[in-house]
Amino acid sequence: MLRFDLQSSDPSTKARAGIITTYHGQIETPIFMPVGTAGTVKATHQYELTDDIKAQIILANTYHLYLRPGTEILKKAGGLHRFMGWNRPILTDSGGYQVFSLADSRKITEDGARFKSHIDGSYHLFTPEGVMDIQRHIGADIIMAFDECPPWPCDEQYAEESMHLTHRWLDRCIERIRSTEPEYDYHQSLFPIVQGSTVARLRKASAEFVASKDLPGNAIGGLSVGEPAELMYEITDLVTDVLPHHKPRYLMGVGTPENILNCIALGIDMFDCVMPTRNGRNGMLFTSEGIVNIKNRKWADDFSPIDPAGISRVDTRYSKAYLRHLFVAGEYLGRQIASIHNLAFYLWLVREARKQILLGSYADWMKAIIPVISRRL
């Protein structure tokens, strides 16, 4: 069973440090989860995730794994952990966000969501029960309830109808999980998702509904979908006031380093985002000194380390000039180095945040570091 031990709270903010224990290991919070959508974190080997990046948990996606390689292959392999050679915790997103992103080729009804595959155009139906079954086959330690993610902006009536649909689907997810056994020899923990767009009364109602289910942890979805950052913080702050203090809180799909630090201060424990690898593949590096566009001419003869803080082995092994050369020459190694660095930076940042929470100095540290890591170099 998943367990969350709260170790310390910052005296000036809602930031907390804790430990989540799962069958496949412990996770020190606050934590960032690299996104391994299809059973791979783009441009990184599994040994780099553990040795260089120091990832404690990764995220995979139900929608993508269902379509390819498919649940039969995953079952034959003994689950995703064995299939991809990863022996640490995994969280699976239910696919609700991916279905949301297919707005032009999906139809949502009470039963579930019918959508067209982005791979071959075939049609499929995701129901709450079916998504639970798929996640049973994948075998993640933490699995997410199937939800509808409303777009932003949307009118209040749509947001309310969508929220109630998500709540009804959650009840069906819970019933399915309680009436079935894990596919493999360990427990899987279901997290429900708070929805309600950016309507305060709906978010409060959804958080109360989710909290009443008394599941091992709770997630907040439907943010970081285009709304201003300040509105995201406002809704997050409201929701964490409602969600139980003694369970982990996961803010889905967030975000920039600044977003993460601000949301840690609002009581969030878990994060995921494609930004480190996506931006890295395009030449944007997050560093302890600021943001670097490595393709710029100014780095052509800069032989200093990628990051003087030495966050990962690639930071001191390679220079900015060499990394720029790789990007200009179109070499794949450049994307790999940048992805490893950015992921290592994100994991370094949450480790530093954890240290400051344990010291009781998070607020002052956050105020000092955000302007540094957010500036363009």
Secondary structure as GFF3:
##gff-version 3
##sequence-region A 1 377
A	DSSP	beta_strand	3	9	.	.	.	ID=ss1
A	DSSP	beta_strand	16	22	.	.	.	ID=ss2
A	DSSP	beta_strand	25	29	.	.	.	ID=ss3
A	DSSP	beta_strand	31	33	.	.	.	ID=ss4
A	DSSP	alpha_helix	46	51	.	.	.	ID=ss5
A	DSSP	beta_strand	58	61	.	.	.	ID=ss6
A	DSSP	alpha_helix	62	67	.	.	.	ID=ss7
A	DSSP	alpha_helix	71	77	.	.	.	ID=ss8
A	DSSP	alpha_helix	80	84	.	.	.	ID=ss9
A	DSSP	beta_strand	90	93	.	.	.	ID=ss10
A	DSSP	alpha_helix	96	101	.	.	.	ID=ss11
A	DSSP	three_ten_helix	103	105	.	.	.	ID=ss12
A	DSSP	beta_strand	106	108	.	.	.	ID=ss13
A	DSSP	beta_strand	113	116	.	.	.	ID=ss14
A	DSSP	beta_strand	123	126	.	.	.	ID=ss15
A	DSSP	alpha_helix	128	138	.	.	.	ID=ss16
A	DSSP	beta_strand	142	144	.	.	.	ID=ss17
A	DSSP	alpha_helix	156	178	.	.	.	ID=ss18
A	DSSP	beta_strand	189	191	.	.	.	ID=ss19
A	DSSP	beta_strand	193	194	.	.	.	ID=ss20
A	DSSP	alpha_helix	200	212	.	.	.	ID=ss21
A	DSSP	beta_strand	218	220	.	.	.	ID=ss22
A	DSSP	alpha_helix	229	242	.	.	.	ID=ss23
A	DSSP	beta_strand	249	251	.	.	.	ID=ss24
A	DSSP	alpha_helix	257	264	.	.	.	ID=ss25
A	DSSP	beta_strand	270	272	.	.	.	ID=ss26
A	DSSP	alpha_helix	275	281	.	.	.	ID=ss27
A	DSSP	beta_strand	284	287	.	.	.	ID=ss28
A	DSSP	beta_strand	290	293	.	.	.	ID=ss29
A	DSSP	three_ten_helix	297	299	.	.	.	ID=ss30
A	DSSP	alpha_helix	313	317	.	.	.	ID=ss31
A	DSSP	alpha_helix	320	328	.	.	.	ID=ss32
A	DSSP	alpha_helix	332	359	.	.	.	ID=ss33
A	DSSP	alpha_helix	362	374	.	.	.	ID=ss34
###
